[in-house]
Amino acid sequence: MVINDVADDGTAVRLVIRSSNADCPCPGCGTVARRVHSRYRRGLLDLPAAGRTVQLILIARRFFCDAVLCGRRVFTERFDPTILAPRARRTARLDKIIHHLGLALGGRPAAALAQRLMMPVSNDTLLRVVCRRGSPKFVPPTVIGVDDWAWRRNQRYGTLICDLERRRTIALLPDREPATVQAWLEGQPQVSTVARDRGGGYAIATARVLPDVTQVADRWHLMENASRAFLDAVRKSMKQIRAAVGASTIDPALLTAAERLQHDGYIRREETNAAIQRLSAEGMPIREIVRRTGHSRGLVRKILRGQRSDIFRTRESSLEVHLPWLDQQWAAGLRNGADLWRRLQQHGFRGSLRVVTEWATRRRRADQIGAEALSRTPSARTIARLMTLGSDTLTKAETVVIAAIEGGVPGLVDTRNIVADFQGMIRRKSLSDLQPWLDRAKGSLVASFANGIIKDRAAVAAAITSPWSNGQTEGQITKLKLVKRQMYGCGKLDLLQARVIGAE
């Protein structure tokens, strides 16, 4: 290039430039052309200099193509694409910077930063540059991780595929249907290992296309599934737990107005559970139960599996942390609710007078009926947590409750040990312990979890012995969520893929 003129007005530097070459090859046939047809001025932007915007005025030439068989008669001279692309209004180096800004920040944030860097560009232009450049080609992977991600939680999901060896995302799919994953895998016959979650869709798609591939169940999901199975076992045993802790009956007279509403809902649920279980005992299939009762199939299946026998528990309030102090004052003879409330405010209580007076009324009635009327049963989630914690980390009250549960519901203790052994087996990667564990678990409260392990046994065994897992895929999904939220959830698949894969 030859600079013909330079102008500086304090905010921008303008350079008039032209090419020093005497000829130019035709882009159609490659014939070198020398005859100039005409010239015109073309405005360009370049990287800023000393805090000023740089504007280039290129005097571009049009040439005649003298080749007889060429379809072009006149063409505009071309330049090195690493310097200036055809029809471009920005130099290649400026376009590259804009592309990286769009990848890192998206539209509006990148436009604001570019304005401060003296590279004015609109947010739409930034996104167009990102989409135009698209995603780079990836090296055909041999070990991949497959997992789903949420377009919108509980409504619409997509699929992310990660190259576990190179630790990078290589594809985003619009849904998590087996047919979509199957179509992608058909073009990747070199894949030898697929790490996936415990969902059946990806397993089916992989088995159809690559039947000889090694499928690896994700170890984190195995641990989480085991913990959830123990929580379900606790929920199924809530009636026995309530009886063990001495809270098998509820006196509605001791409940507050909000707790009475909660108790009424519990009674309605128990009546529904009993009706559906009665119909099932008569031999009626689930489809007919759904038609007669009007309840969903999922709810009916949950009831028949014993996963909806939740026991009503009194509502927890803001007084929980102050109950030991209130018990001391009550034992000392202070029985006035308003006076207790005023004293409690000095200890940091921010609740209303009504909360304390209701507690005083319930306590007064309980003293008349019996102290056992105030027995409380923790939630199933709380019980599951306390039973899996070390005894040295429990308070005295929690230790008493857990001891009562362990003595009254011994099957739950066995289930806890079975789940702990499974998680220990995963941590130790001891495949020889899998079959003995399955024999123990089949007759326990986590039999359904054990049946799921049997159905997916090959993938579970690979998870124990293989070094691969889906942890890297989960990390890539976290990165995808960050990019998606940067765009307020409005990015389409091509833009998401360009930003996630192009930034690698």
Backbone torsions as a table, in degrees:
resi	resn	phi	psi	omega
1	MET	NA	149.3	176.4
2	VAL	-121.3	130.0	178.7
3	ILE	-87.7	120.4	178.7
4	ASN	-89.2	-34.1	-174.8
5	ASP	-156.3	151.5	177.1
6	VAL	-134.2	133.3	177.5
7	ALA	-135.0	137.5	-179.6
8	ASP	-131.8	114.4	-179.6
9	ASP	-102.3	12.7	178.6
10	GLY	96.9	-26.4	178.8
11	THR	-114.4	-25.3	-178.0
12	ALA	-144.5	148.1	175.5
13	VAL	-109.1	125.7	-179.2
14	ARG	-113.9	127.8	179.1
15	LEU	-122.2	129.6	173.9
16	VAL	-95.7	120.0	-174.1
17	ILE	-128.9	160.6	175.5
18	ARG	-149.9	162.8	179.2
19	SER	-80.4	145.5	178.7
20	SER	-93.8	-3.5	-179.7
21	ASN	-75.8	143.3	179.6
22	ALA	-87.8	-17.5	-178.6
23	ASP	-137.2	176.1	-179.2
24	CYS	-157.2	134.4	178.3
25	PRO	-73.3	144.5	178.2
26	CYS	-70.4	131.5	179.5
27	PRO	-69.6	-15.1	-179.5
28	GLY	-87.5	-49.1	-175.6
29	CYS	-116.8	-12.2	179.2
30	GLY	85.7	0.5	178.6
31	THR	-69.0	136.3	-179.8
32	VAL	-75.0	123.8	-179.6
33	ALA	-106.6	142.0	179.8
34	ARG	-124.3	-19.9	-177.6
35	ARG	-80.7	123.0	-178.5
36	VAL	-87.5	128.3	178.0
37	HIS	-85.1	-49.9	-178.5
38	SER	-166.9	178.2	177.1
39	ARG	-132.8	152.6	175.2
40	TYR	-149.7	163.5	-178.3
41	ARG	-99.3	134.4	-176.8
42	ARG	-127.1	121.2	-178.7
43	GLY	-82.7	133.8	-179.3
44	LEU	-132.6	157.5	171.7
45	LEU	-115.6	141.8	178.0
46	ASP	-127.7	177.2	178.0
47	LEU	-59.2	145.3	-178.9
48	PRO	-67.1	159.2	179.3
49	ALA	-133.4	121.9	176.8
50	ALA	54.1	42.2	177.5
51	GLY	76.5	12.6	179.2
52	ARG	-119.9	145.9	174.2
53	THR	-70.4	137.5	179.1
54	VAL	-106.0	119.6	177.9
55	GLN	-113.6	127.9	179.4
56	LEU	-105.2	130.4	172.9
57	ILE	-107.0	102.0	-177.0
58	LEU	-90.3	124.1	174.1
59	ILE	-86.8	95.6	-176.0
60	ALA	-90.5	146.2	-179.1
61	ARG	-109.1	150.1	170.1
62	ARG	-108.4	136.1	-177.6
63	PHE	-114.7	153.4	169.1
64	PHE	-84.7	139.0	171.6
65	CYS	-100.3	117.7	-175.6
66	ASP	-90.5	1.5	178.8
67	ALA	-68.7	131.8	-174.6
68	VAL	-67.6	-40.0	-174.9
69	LEU	-89.4	-0.3	-179.0
70	CYS	-79.7	137.5	179.2
71	GLY	-76.7	-14.0	178.9
72	ARG	-91.4	134.6	173.3
73	ARG	-101.8	-38.2	179.9
74	VAL	-133.1	137.5	177.5
75	PHE	-143.1	155.7	176.5
76	THR	-87.3	141.3	-177.0
77	GLU	-61.9	144.9	-178.6
78	ARG	-106.7	155.5	179.5
79	PHE	-124.0	171.8	177.2
80	ASP	-57.4	123.8	-178.1
81	PRO	-62.3	-21.1	175.9
82	THR	-76.1	-7.2	177.8
83	ILE	-111.6	-47.9	-178.0
84	LEU	-151.5	119.9	179.3
85	ALA	-80.4	156.8	177.4
86	PRO	-59.1	136.8	177.9
87	ARG	62.9	11.1	-178.7
88	ALA	-77.6	149.5	175.4
89	ARG	-108.4	5.2	176.4
90	ARG	-135.9	149.0	175.1
91	THR	-68.3	159.1	-175.7
92	ALA	-61.9	-38.6	-178.7
93	ARG	-69.4	-35.3	175.2
94	LEU	-69.3	-40.3	179.2
95	ASP	-63.0	-34.3	178.4
96	LYS	-67.5	-41.8	177.7
97	ILE	-63.5	-42.3	179.2
98	ILE	-63.8	-38.6	177.8
99	HIS	-61.5	-44.2	-179.6
100	HIS	-69.0	-34.7	175.0
101	LEU	-62.9	-43.8	178.1
102	GLY	-63.4	-38.8	178.0
103	LEU	-63.9	-42.7	-173.6
104	ALA	-79.0	-37.8	-169.5
105	LEU	-118.5	-17.3	-176.9
106	GLY	91.0	-146.5	-173.2
107	GLY	-87.2	-80.5	-173.9
108	ARG	-63.1	-45.5	178.4
109	PRO	-60.0	-40.5	179.4
110	ALA	-68.2	-36.1	178.5
111	ALA	-64.5	-40.4	178.5
112	ALA	-64.8	-42.0	178.8
113	LEU	-67.3	-40.7	179.3
114	ALA	-62.5	-35.6	177.9
115	GLN	-63.0	-40.6	179.2
116	ARG	-70.4	-28.1	179.1
117	LEU	-85.9	9.4	179.0
118	MET	63.0	37.3	173.7
119	MET	-127.0	70.0	-173.0
120	PRO	-60.2	125.5	178.9
121	VAL	-155.6	144.5	-177.6
122	SER	-83.0	161.9	179.6
123	ASN	-66.0	-35.6	178.2
124	ASP	-66.1	-38.4	178.1
125	THR	-63.3	-41.3	178.6
126	LEU	-59.1	-46.3	-179.2
127	LEU	-68.1	-35.0	177.0
128	ARG	-64.4	-40.0	178.5
129	VAL	-63.1	-42.4	179.9
130	VAL	-63.3	-45.1	-179.0
131	CYS	-69.1	-35.7	-178.5
132	ARG	-65.6	-41.8	179.9
133	ARG	-73.5	-26.1	174.6
134	GLY	64.5	-154.9	-177.6
135	SER	-104.7	139.5	177.8
136	PRO	-69.2	154.9	176.3
137	LYS	-68.0	144.1	-177.8
138	PHE	-107.9	155.2	176.0
139	VAL	-72.3	131.1	-179.8
140	PRO	-53.1	120.8	-174.9
141	PRO	-84.2	158.5	172.9
142	THR	-112.6	-24.4	177.7
143	VAL	-126.8	117.5	-176.8
144	ILE	-125.5	156.0	172.2
145	GLY	-116.3	137.1	-177.8
146	VAL	-125.9	129.0	177.8
147	ASP	-154.8	161.5	-178.6
148	ASP	-96.6	157.3	176.2
149	TRP	-138.3	155.7	-169.8
150	ALA	-96.2	118.3	163.6
151	TRP	-65.5	-48.0	175.5
152	ARG	-146.9	120.3	-169.8
153	ARG	-56.1	135.4	179.2
154	ASN	66.3	8.0	179.8
155	GLN	-126.9	-50.3	-174.8
156	ARG	-142.7	135.3	-176.1
157	TYR	-131.9	153.4	172.7
158	GLY	-119.6	-177.0	-178.4
159	THR	-126.4	134.5	175.2
160	LEU	-112.3	134.0	178.3
161	ILE	-116.4	127.2	-173.9
162	CYS	-120.3	136.4	171.5
163	ASP	-82.2	105.9	-173.7
164	LEU	-71.2	-28.4	179.3
165	GLU	-70.9	-40.7	-179.0
166	ARG	-97.1	-4.0	174.3
167	ARG	56.9	55.2	179.3
168	ARG	-152.3	151.0	176.7
169	THR	-74.3	136.2	179.7
170	ILE	-119.5	-14.2	-179.9
171	ALA	-161.6	144.8	169.6
172	LEU	-120.5	129.0	179.8
173	LEU	-108.9	148.1	-171.7
174	PRO	-71.8	-17.8	-179.4
175	ASP	-147.4	-176.2	179.1
176	ARG	-118.2	28.0	177.4
177	GLU	-72.0	142.7	179.1
178	PRO	-57.3	-34.8	-178.4
179	ALA	-64.7	-36.8	179.8
180	THR	-67.2	-46.0	178.0
181	VAL	-65.4	-38.0	179.5
182	GLN	-62.4	-41.7	179.2
183	ALA	-62.9	-37.4	178.7
184	TRP	-69.9	-40.9	-177.8
185	LEU	-68.2	-25.7	179.8
186	GLU	-62.3	-26.3	178.1
187	GLY	-90.7	5.7	-178.6
188	GLN	-129.4	66.1	-176.5
189	PRO	-69.9	-12.9	-177.3
190	GLN	-81.0	-7.2	-178.3
191	VAL	-64.8	130.9	-179.0
192	SER	-113.4	-22.6	-177.7
193	THR	-139.0	134.1	178.2
194	VAL	-126.2	114.8	173.6
195	ALA	-93.2	132.2	-173.8
196	ARG	-146.4	172.4	174.9
197	ASP	-83.4	-171.7	-175.2
198	ARG	-85.6	0.7	178.3
199	GLY	-65.3	148.6	-175.6
200	GLY	-81.0	-20.8	-174.9
201	GLY	-62.5	-47.8	-179.8
202	TYR	-67.6	-34.1	177.7
203	ALA	-64.8	-41.8	179.9
204	ILE	-65.2	-45.9	-178.9
205	ALA	-62.0	-42.1	-179.5
206	THR	-66.7	-42.2	-178.3
207	ALA	-65.8	-32.3	-179.4
208	ARG	-70.8	-42.8	-174.7
209	VAL	-87.6	-44.6	-175.8
210	LEU	-124.5	76.7	-174.5
211	PRO	-64.5	-23.1	-177.4
212	ASP	-94.0	1.4	-177.2
213	VAL	-74.4	152.6	176.9
214	THR	-88.2	118.7	177.2
215	GLN	-96.6	134.1	-176.7
216	VAL	-121.3	118.2	175.8
217	ALA	-72.9	143.9	-177.7
218	ASP	-71.8	128.7	-176.6
219	ARG	-66.5	-36.9	179.7
220	TRP	-63.6	-41.1	179.0
221	HIS	-66.0	-35.1	176.5
222	LEU	-62.6	-43.7	178.4
223	MET	-64.6	-42.2	-178.8
224	GLU	-68.2	-39.2	177.6
225	ASN	-63.1	-38.1	178.0
226	ALA	-64.9	-42.8	178.0
227	SER	-64.1	-39.7	178.6
228	ARG	-67.7	-35.0	177.2
229	ALA	-63.4	-39.1	176.9
230	PHE	-66.8	-38.6	176.8
231	LEU	-62.0	-40.7	177.3
232	ASP	-64.0	-36.7	177.8
233	ALA	-64.4	-39.3	177.0
234	VAL	-64.2	-41.7	179.3
235	ARG	-63.1	-37.8	178.1
236	LYS	-67.6	-23.3	-175.2
237	SER	-101.8	14.4	-173.6
238	MET	-64.0	-32.4	178.7
239	LYS	-65.5	-44.5	177.3
240	GLN	-66.1	-35.5	179.2
241	ILE	-65.6	-43.3	179.1
242	ARG	-62.4	-40.4	177.8
243	ALA	-65.5	-35.9	-177.8
244	ALA	-68.5	-36.2	-178.9
245	VAL	-90.6	5.5	176.2
246	GLY	76.3	33.8	179.5
247	ALA	-132.2	42.6	-175.9
248	SER	-79.5	-14.9	178.6
249	THR	-121.4	152.2	-179.3
250	ILE	-126.1	129.2	176.6
251	ASP	-98.4	108.3	-178.6
252	PRO	-59.6	-22.4	-179.0
253	ALA	-67.1	-20.0	-178.4
254	LEU	-94.5	4.3	-176.3
255	LEU	-95.9	150.6	173.1
256	THR	-77.7	175.2	-178.6
257	ALA	-62.0	-43.9	179.5
258	ALA	-65.4	-39.7	179.3
259	GLU	-68.8	-30.8	176.2
260	ARG	-66.0	-39.0	175.5
261	LEU	-62.8	-40.6	178.0
262	GLN	-64.9	-40.1	-179.9
263	HIS	-67.4	-38.5	177.8
264	ASP	-62.7	-41.4	176.3
265	GLY	-63.1	-37.4	177.8
266	TYR	-63.9	-41.6	178.7
267	ILE	-62.8	-41.4	179.2
268	ARG	-64.7	-39.9	178.4
269	ARG	-64.4	-40.2	179.1
270	GLU	-65.0	-37.3	177.1
271	GLU	-65.7	-41.0	177.1
272	THR	-63.7	-44.0	178.5
273	ASN	-59.0	-44.4	-178.1
274	ALA	-65.2	-39.8	-179.6
275	ALA	-64.9	-43.7	-179.0
276	ILE	-68.9	-39.6	178.1
277	GLN	-66.6	-33.4	177.5
278	ARG	-66.4	-42.6	177.9
279	LEU	-63.8	-38.2	178.8
280	SER	-67.9	-37.5	178.1
281	ALA	-64.7	-27.0	177.3
282	GLU	-78.8	-1.1	178.1
283	GLY	93.1	11.2	-178.0
284	MET	-78.4	132.6	179.1
285	PRO	-70.4	162.2	-176.3
286	ILE	-61.2	-39.1	-178.4
287	ARG	-60.8	-40.2	179.9
288	GLU	-71.5	-35.8	176.9
289	ILE	-62.5	-42.3	177.9
290	VAL	-61.1	-42.5	-178.4
291	ARG	-66.2	-40.0	-176.7
292	ARG	-75.1	-42.6	-173.9
293	THR	-87.5	-24.3	-177.4
294	GLY	82.6	1.6	178.0
295	HIS	-84.5	159.9	-178.0
296	SER	-71.5	159.2	179.3
297	ARG	-64.8	-37.8	179.4
298	GLY	-63.1	-40.4	179.6
299	LEU	-66.6	-42.5	-179.9
300	VAL	-62.5	-43.9	179.5
301	ARG	-63.9	-38.5	179.5
302	LYS	-64.1	-40.6	179.8
303	ILE	-65.6	-44.7	-177.5
304	LEU	-68.5	-24.4	176.3
305	ARG	-84.8	-3.2	-179.6
306	GLY	78.7	20.6	-177.1
307	GLN	-95.7	7.7	-179.9
308	ARG	-126.1	17.4	178.6
309	SER	-87.8	54.0	-178.0
310	ASP	-74.8	136.2	-179.0
311	ILE	-91.5	134.8	178.7
312	PHE	-63.9	137.3	176.1
313	ARG	-132.0	143.3	-176.9
314	THR	-62.5	147.6	-173.5
315	ARG	-69.7	132.5	176.3
316	GLU	-78.5	148.7	-175.9
317	SER	-132.7	-179.8	179.5
318	SER	-71.4	-5.0	179.4
319	LEU	-84.7	-6.4	-172.2
320	GLU	-53.4	-46.2	-175.4
321	VAL	-73.6	-16.6	-177.4
322	HIS	-102.4	1.2	-176.1
323	LEU	-62.6	-40.4	177.4
324	PRO	-58.6	-40.9	178.5
325	TRP	-65.6	-42.3	178.8
326	LEU	-63.4	-39.0	178.1
327	ASP	-62.4	-39.6	178.3
328	GLN	-63.8	-44.2	179.9
329	GLN	-65.9	-37.6	179.3
330	TRP	-65.9	-42.2	178.7
331	ALA	-66.0	-27.2	178.6
332	ALA	-79.2	-3.8	176.3
333	GLY	102.3	2.9	179.1
334	LEU	-85.4	107.5	-173.1
335	ARG	-116.8	0.3	-178.4
336	ASN	-83.6	122.0	-176.0
337	GLY	-63.9	-42.6	-178.9
338	ALA	-65.7	-40.1	178.8
339	ASP	-66.6	-39.6	176.4
340	LEU	-62.1	-40.1	179.9
341	TRP	-62.9	-44.1	-179.9
342	ARG	-64.8	-40.4	178.4
343	ARG	-67.5	-37.4	-177.7
344	LEU	-67.9	-30.8	178.0
345	GLN	-62.5	-31.1	178.5
346	GLN	-69.9	-16.7	178.4
347	HIS	-99.2	13.7	174.7
348	GLY	97.4	5.7	179.9
349	PHE	-73.7	133.1	-178.2
350	ARG	-114.1	7.9	-179.3
351	GLY	-79.2	177.3	-176.7
352	SER	-86.4	168.0	177.3
353	LEU	-62.2	-36.4	-175.5
354	ARG	-62.2	-35.7	-179.5
355	VAL	-61.1	-43.3	-177.9
356	VAL	-73.4	-41.0	-179.7
357	THR	-66.0	-36.0	176.3
358	GLU	-64.6	-40.5	177.5
359	TRP	-63.0	-42.7	179.7
360	ALA	-63.3	-39.1	178.9
361	THR	-64.9	-45.1	179.0
362	ARG	-63.9	-39.4	-179.2
363	ARG	-67.4	-37.5	179.3
364	ARG	-65.4	-41.9	178.5
365	ARG	-68.4	-37.1	179.5
366	ALA	-64.8	-36.1	177.8
367	ASP	-64.2	-30.8	179.5
368	GLN	-78.3	-33.0	-175.5
369	ILE	-90.5	-41.7	-176.2
370	GLY	146.5	143.8	-174.9
371	ALA	-66.6	-24.9	-177.9
372	GLU	-69.2	-12.7	-178.9
373	ALA	-70.0	-17.7	-178.9
374	LEU	-98.1	10.0	-179.4
375	SER	-62.3	138.2	-176.6
376	ARG	-119.6	145.5	174.9
377	THR	-110.1	123.5	177.0
378	PRO	-63.4	165.7	177.7
379	SER	-68.9	162.1	179.9
380	ALA	-61.1	-39.0	179.8
381	ARG	-64.2	-40.5	179.0
382	THR	-65.4	-41.9	179.8
383	ILE	-63.4	-44.2	179.4
384	ALA	-60.3	-39.8	179.8
385	ARG	-67.4	-45.0	-177.9
386	LEU	-65.8	-35.2	-178.4
387	MET	-72.2	-22.3	-179.1
388	THR	-98.5	-3.7	176.6
389	LEU	-85.9	159.1	175.1
390	GLY	-68.3	144.3	-176.4
391	SER	-64.0	-24.4	-178.8
392	ASP	-75.9	-11.6	179.6
393	THR	-97.5	-2.3	-178.2
394	LEU	-90.7	148.9	172.3
395	THR	-75.7	172.5	-178.6
396	LYS	-63.7	-41.8	179.8
397	ALA	-65.6	-41.6	179.2
398	GLU	-65.5	-36.9	178.6
399	THR	-63.8	-39.7	179.0
400	VAL	-64.3	-43.7	-179.3
401	VAL	-64.2	-46.8	-178.2
402	ILE	-65.9	-37.3	177.6
403	ALA	-63.1	-40.0	177.8
404	ALA	-64.5	-40.9	-180.0
405	ILE	-66.7	-43.9	-179.6
406	GLU	-64.3	-34.7	178.0
407	GLY	-76.3	-32.9	-177.1
408	GLY	-89.7	-24.2	-178.3
409	VAL	-128.1	76.1	-177.3
410	PRO	-65.3	-27.5	178.8
411	GLY	-62.3	-30.3	179.2
412	LEU	-71.4	-32.7	176.8
413	VAL	-66.5	-42.5	177.5
414	ASP	-62.2	-40.4	179.1
415	THR	-63.6	-41.3	177.7
416	ARG	-60.1	-42.3	179.4
417	ASN	-66.0	-38.4	179.1
418	ILE	-63.9	-44.9	179.4
419	VAL	-65.5	-40.9	178.5
420	ALA	-63.7	-37.9	178.3
421	ASP	-66.5	-37.7	178.6
422	PHE	-64.9	-44.8	179.7
423	GLN	-66.8	-35.6	175.1
424	GLY	-65.7	-35.8	177.8
425	MET	-64.8	-38.9	177.8
426	ILE	-66.0	-41.8	-178.6
427	ARG	-67.3	-40.3	-178.1
428	ARG	-80.5	-14.2	-175.7
429	LYS	57.1	50.6	-177.7
430	SER	-104.4	93.7	-177.8
431	LEU	-68.7	-28.1	-178.1
432	SER	-65.8	-20.0	-179.5
433	ASP	-86.3	-4.2	-173.6
434	LEU	-67.7	-48.8	-177.0
435	GLN	-65.6	-45.6	175.3
436	PRO	-59.2	-35.9	178.2
437	TRP	-65.8	-41.8	178.7
438	LEU	-61.8	-39.6	178.8
439	ASP	-62.6	-36.6	178.5
440	ARG	-72.9	-40.9	-171.7
441	ALA	-75.4	-22.5	-176.3
442	LYS	-61.0	-31.5	-178.8
443	GLY	-101.6	16.0	-177.0
444	SER	-106.0	-173.4	178.5
445	LEU	-74.0	-10.0	177.5
446	VAL	-108.3	34.5	-178.7
447	ALA	-64.2	-36.2	-179.9
448	SER	-65.3	-37.6	176.0
449	PHE	-64.8	-41.2	178.3
450	ALA	-64.1	-38.3	177.8
451	ASN	-63.5	-37.8	176.4
452	GLY	-64.8	-37.0	176.9
453	ILE	-65.6	-38.4	179.7
454	ILE	-64.7	-41.6	-179.4
455	LYS	-65.5	-31.6	-177.5
456	ASP	-112.2	34.6	-169.0
457	ARG	-63.6	-39.9	-177.7
458	ALA	-62.3	-42.6	179.5
459	ALA	-68.9	-36.2	178.6
460	VAL	-67.5	-41.4	177.5
461	ALA	-62.8	-39.5	177.2
462	ALA	-65.5	-34.8	177.8
463	ALA	-64.2	-33.4	-179.4
464	ILE	-74.2	-37.9	-173.2
465	THR	-98.7	-25.3	-173.7
466	SER	-84.5	148.3	175.4
467	PRO	-78.2	-11.3	-176.0
468	TRP	-87.3	147.2	175.3
469	SER	-154.8	175.5	-173.9
470	ASN	-94.8	16.1	-178.7
471	GLY	-62.1	-41.6	179.5
472	GLN	-64.8	-36.8	177.8
473	THR	-63.2	-41.6	177.7
474	GLU	-62.3	-37.7	177.1
475	GLY	-65.1	-39.2	177.4
476	GLN	-66.3	-33.7	176.8
477	ILE	-67.3	-37.0	175.5
478	THR	-61.0	-41.3	177.0
479	LYS	-64.0	-41.4	178.5
480	LEU	-61.9	-40.4	178.9
481	LYS	-62.8	-39.3	178.4
482	LEU	-62.1	-45.8	179.3
483	VAL	-63.7	-41.8	-178.7
484	LYS	-64.0	-41.0	-179.7
485	ARG	-73.8	-27.1	173.8
486	GLN	-58.6	-33.4	-179.1
487	MET	-97.5	18.8	177.4
488	TYR	57.2	31.1	177.5
489	GLY	71.8	13.3	-174.3
490	CYS	-99.8	-3.7	-176.5
491	GLY	-73.1	135.0	175.7
492	LYS	-82.7	176.0	-171.9
493	LEU	-63.2	-40.5	-177.7
494	ASP	-64.8	-39.1	179.1
495	LEU	-70.9	-41.9	177.6
496	LEU	-60.7	-44.6	-178.5
497	GLN	-65.5	-40.3	179.4
498	ALA	-64.1	-40.6	-177.8
499	ARG	-74.3	-38.2	-177.4
500	VAL	-76.6	-45.2	-176.5
501	ILE	-82.7	-38.5	-178.2
502	GLY	-67.2	-23.0	-178.9
503	ALA	-83.3	-5.4	-178.0
504	GLU	-66.7	NA	NA
